Amino acid sequence: MRVLVLATLACLSACSWFGSRKPHPVPNPTEIIVTGAPVDSLVFIDGAQIGQAAANNDQSQVLDVAAGTHTVEIHMGDRVVYREDTYVGRGERRVVIVKSGSSR
């Protein structure tokens, strides 16, 4: 009888342990948002081309990156018209506003 009671208590405590666990929240993405890049310029992150600026300056580019320090560059042809080093913490968003360069 004692063994049955102990086994029942063990099962019930194990069930409550599993039932009380909360799901892990999904972490926020780590992003760099580039805005104000000249029309048709190329966007580079850490030396790799990520994309081309939109046909109008009203749109921003949202780029998923790893947490850490990154170099954002805007290229027009062979020229670097803007460069900024920025740090993005895990789950943070960092906005890079391009302050120079030519636009149409």
N, C-alpha and C positions, 0 to 999 in steps of 0.2 A: 504494500500500500504506500509506504514512504517513497519508494522508487517512482511510482506512478505520479504522486504529488510533485516530486522534484522535477520529473520530466515535463509535466504540464507547466510548472512555473518557468522552467527554462525556455520552453517554446513560446510562452506568452511574453516573456521579457525580450526574446529575440524578435518577435513580431513587432513589438512597440519600438524597438531600436530601428528597424528598417522603415517603419511607417513614419517616424519622426524626422527622418532625414529630409532636408530641404534641397530642392534642385539648385545647382550652381547657376548664378545669373550669367547670361551671355555678356561677355565684356564688350564695351564700346569699341568700335574700330579706331585705329590710330590713323589719322589722316592729315595731309597737307592740302590746303585749299589755295589755289593760285588764282588771283584775280587781277585784272588790269593789264594783262599781257598784250602787247601790240598784236593787231590783226595779222594772222598767218605766221606768227613767230613760232618757234619750236620750244617746247618745255622739256628741260632735262632735270632729273633728280640724280644726284651722285654720279654724274657723268653719263648716265643712260637716258636716251631720248624716250620720254614718256608719251608725248603726243604733240599735237599742234594746237595753238590757241584758236579759239572759236572765230567765226567770221565776223563777230561783233564783240565789243569789249564788255557787253552787259552780262556775259556768261562767265562763270568760274569753272575751273577744273578741280574736281575732288579726287585726290590721289591717295590710295591706301599705301601706307609705308610701315616699316618696322619702327618700334620705339627707338629713339636715339637722335644723334645729330645728323642732319642732312644738308647738302648743298643744292639749292635751287638755282638754276640758270635759265635765262631766256635768250635764245639765239635768233638773230636775224641774218640769214645767210651764214657767212663764216664768222660773224661778230657776236660776241657775248655782250648784250645790251643791258643785262641786269644779272646780278649775282647776290645771293643772300644765304648765309649759314643760319640754320634754325634748329632748335631742339624740340622734339615732340615726345612727351611722356606717353606711357602705355595708356591707351584709351582716350587720348586727348586729340583735339583738333587744333591745328595751327594755321592761321590765315597769313599768306604771303601776299602783300599788296605791291605790285610792280609799280615803282615810282618813276622809272625812266624808260627810254626806248622810244622808237618812232611808232606812230600809228597812222592809219589812213583815215 
